[in-house]
Amino acid sequence: MAFIDRKITDQLQEAVRHFPALVLTGARQTGKTTLLRKLYPHFQYVSLDRPLVAEQAERDPESFLRANPPPLIVDEVQYAPSLFRFLKIQIDEKRESKGQFILTGSQKFTLMKGVTESLAGRVAVMELEGLSVLELPGKNLERDYPSLMTRGGFPELWVEPAPPPPLFFDSYIATYLERDVKQILAVGDLRDFERFLRACALRTAQQLNKSDLAREVGVSVPTIGSWLSVLEALGQIVLLEPWFGNVSKRLVKAPKLYMSETSLACRLCGVDASNLETSPLVGPLWETFVFAELRKQLAFKGHRPKLWYYRDQAQWELDFIWEQGHLLSFFECKWTSSPRQSDAKNMDRIQTLFENKGKIPYAIKEKVLVSRAREHFSADGLSFRSPISGLFDD
């Protein structure tokens, strides 16, 4: 299988040079193992995805580490929680030695519990999402956003021979998601959970309403809360919190729900490249796609994305706010290839709300309209950008 260069590579290598251990999180099939084995072929490699190996590491971690000395990559390390304490002991014996262990995991909450309890101060933590449009090999689909959005960011779909996307996504749901769900949570009927997953996809880029989800799926609100936590832990959804500042006392409180991978959302919603542009979901799916690119392209710059959305009870809404200290950047998404200044009226209105508040400790750095326009240009205080040309100035 061909290797796709990832833009996070330099940051990973920098972390390995400066920390005894590195933890790389991310959903399944985002390319964690492929990337690490390509970058560090001299490291031993052990996968705890294999039940017998995971059992050995959990039952006798000391012997496991003797048999697998550093430098060592441990894949899906969350399957052996007892291992973390012994990793700490080994690291502390040679604290000045960098790059001893690289640990990966696709169940973030379980993994980070072990990291925070045992490896705090000894480990760099990074996350790998699927491919950004800036990483895709070749230029064939450069401007074909329906194909880009429905094929998505899973590396396996961008190398030859690639499986048919519908088969890949259906298998992904059945073999990865359902298996991981069973391991984290006792779900009485996986058909209920799959119905819940589809309901989440249909609500991507919308405010989260647990009661509404519970009614549609036919389970309790506390169950919906637990299942949402599972999807977050597996890297399948992101909950975007509303702006918390003191611009208005009438701000909404609920987060917005986004599927992490737009192509998986499309498959769950029955949307493909042939019907995306006419689908009533094209707006939310475009917003979901842009949000994923914001997270990825910020990560390429070494930023931990500090993103919010804005909505108040007067229904003024802004898709994304990027906070950089006291500077704020506004981003509004429009599914159009011919954006106009008038498309930015929400940003203009919300900027006025911020400025009229007076002594708030923020300044508006820039306003960006994200569309399918081919050109990257600025006019009258507004920047027009597309994901494929880059969402940020160099």
C-alpha positions, 0 to 999 in steps of 0.5 A: 500500500502506498504511503501518504505523507502527513503534515503532522510528521514534523510535530510528531518527530519533534515530540519524540525527540523531546519526550520519553513517550508519545501518545497518538490518539485518533479514530480507527483507520485515520492512519496512526499505525501506518504513519508511525511504522513508516517514521520509526521502522527501527522501533519494535511494534506490538498491537494490543488489538490482538486479544491474546497479546492484550491479555498478556500485557494486562495480566503480566505487564512487567514480563511483557515489557521485558519481552518488548524493550524500548524503543517500542510502539504499542498500538491500542494501548488502552486494552491493557490499563495495567501497563501504564504504571509499569511504563512509568517505572521504566521511563523513570529509570531512564528519565533522560532518555527520549523517544522510549515509547510511542503509544496509540489508541482509538478510545480516547477517554480510556487511553487518557485516563491511563495517561493522566494517572500514570504518565503525566509530565512524561508524555506528549499527546497528539491527535491524528484525524483523517486526511485533510484536503491539503494532504490528498494525493493527486489533483484529480478531484481538486475542485470536485467537492461532492467527491471529496466530501463523500469519499472523505479522509480515510487514507485507505480510500486514497491508495490503490487498490482502494475498496469501493467507498460504500463497502468500506463505510458499511464495513467500518460501521460493522467491524470497528464501531460496533466492536468498540462499542461492545467493548466500552459499553453494554448495548442491549441492541446494536440496531438501536445504537446504529439507529442512534448513529444515523440520527446523529449524522442527520443532525450534524452541524445542529444544536444537540438536543438529547431529548429529541434524539432519545425520542427518535431512537426509543431510549432514555435521555441518560442512555443518549448521554452515555452513547454520545460519550462513547462516540466522543471517545471513539473520535466519531463526533465532536461537540462544539461549545457555544461562545461563553463570553459576556457579549450577551446574556442571552447566549444559547447554552447547548453545544453543536453536534458534528460528525468527525468524518463528513464522508461517514455522515454522508453514507449514514444519511444516504448521500453520495456524490451524485445527489449531494448538491441537491440534498437538503443536507448539503448546508450542514454537511458543508459546515461539517466538512469545513469544521473538520478542515479547520481542526486539521489545518490548525493542527498543521500549524501547531495550534490546539484548536480553540474553536466555538460557535455563536448563537443568541436567542435573537437567532444571530449565529456565527458558524465558528470563532477561533480564539487566539488569546485576545484575538478572534477570527470569525468563520462563516460557511456558504455552499456557493462557488460565487460568494458575495459580501452580503453573505457575511452579514451575520459576521458583520452583525456579530462584530458590531455586538462585540464592539458595542459591548465596550470593555470586552478583552477581545479584538476581531482579527479577521472575518473569513467566508469559506466557500467553494470559490476558486480564488483566495482573496480579500475585499472590504475587510472580508477574506474569501477562502476555500478549504482546498486553497487553505483556510489560514494565511501562511 
